[in-house]
Structure formats: structure tokens, C-alpha cells
Amino acid sequence: MNTLLPLVIQLIAGAIGGNAAGSVLKDKSLGALGNTIAGIIGGAVGGKLLTSLLGGAAAEVAGTFDVTTLIEQIVGGGAGGAIVTALVGIIKNMNKG
């Protein structure tokens, strides 16, 4: 199994989550590029965090990649991307004055 596949899934899900958060929370949006970048960062962190909490990291190391692991990557990456985008948007708005 390609060891980069989980990371790629997390990054893509994070970008989607970041842009979804920017669309829903328009006052927190960082623009398309900003939402994507924040989402990618959040996706990597969120995906790894959820995977380690749920035990999917062992499956990744063992070389198996099942539907459950795939769902963990997507949910963790998407949620992480949305959360980081929203947090960065809040901080950006706080600095506006």
C-alpha cells in the first residue's frame, strides 16, 4: 500500500472542509486560496489526530487500508480543515479591530 495515500486523502478532505467552512461562515472566510490552505493544514492535523485516537494508525503501519480507515481519513481531514479555517477566520476578524 502506498503510505502517502492516507495523507493525500486527508489533505483533499481538509481542503474541501476548509472551503465548506468558508462558504457556510462567510464572515470567517479567508477567500478561496486561504480557505484551501488552512483546510489543507487542518486536514493533515485532524486526520492524523482522529486516526491515532481511533487506532487506525496501526492499520496504516500494517499496510492495510479498509473502508473504516478511509472514512477516518475523510472525516478527520474534513473536520480538521473546517475547524482550522474557522479558527483562522476568527483570529483574522479579531485583528481587524
Buried (B, 14 or more C-beta within 10 A) or exposed (E): EEEEBBBEBBBBBBBBBBBBBBEEBEEBBBEEEBBBBBBBBBBBBBBBEBBBEBEBBEBBEEEEBEEEBBEBBBBBBBBBBBBBBBBBBEEBEEEEE
